[in-house]
Amino acid sequence: MKLRQLFERLGAKDPDAWAASQVDEGSNQLHRFLFLREAWAKVILDDNNDWITQQIEAVKADPEAPFAGTGLALERLLAVGAQNRDLTDLVRGMQARLLFDLCYLLDDPSFDEAELAEVGWCLVETDSQFRPTGNTIGGLYESVLDTDPTGREMRPRHAA
C-alpha cells in the first residue's frame, strides 16, 4: 500500500504532507502520526459530555477512589450553574496542553540541576517484538496541534 494512502486511511488531515515528509526527510512520520493519533484518543471529545456523568457516577460508587475529586468538583460546578460545554472546553484544553507539554518533555527535559545535564529520554521505534530499532521519534510537540481530531488545532469552537 502506498504510504500516502495509508496515512489517508489512518485519518491524517494532510496525508500528502505526512508521506512526503517521511520520504524527503527520512524520519518515520508514520510512527509520529500514530503516537499522536492514539494520544489524542485519550483527550475528551468536545461533542460528548458523557465524561461528566461518568466522573460524577464514579464518585457515588467510591468517594475515596483516586481521581474522585474530579467528580466532586464537577458536581459543585454544575450546582452553581456551570454548563457542560464550558466544562468540556476547559478540560479538553487542559488535556491538550498536557499532551503538548509531555511531547515537548520527551525532547527536552531541561533539568535545572547541572549534574543532570546528561540525563534524557526519548520515544523510540520498535519492531513487532518490541525491540528498539534504533530510530527515535522526536519533535512530537511540533505536530500536536496539527493532529487535533477536530481539525481546529485547539482553537475555540463556534457557539452552537
ABEGO torsion letter per residue (X at the ends): XBAAAAAAAAGBABAAAAAAAAAAAGBBAAAAAAAAAAAAAABBBAABAAAAAAAAAAAAABAABBGAAAAAAAAAAAAAGBBAAAAAAAAAAAAAAAAAAAAAAAABAGBABAAAAABBBBBBBBBAAGBBAGBBBBGAAAAAAAABAAGAGGBBBBBX
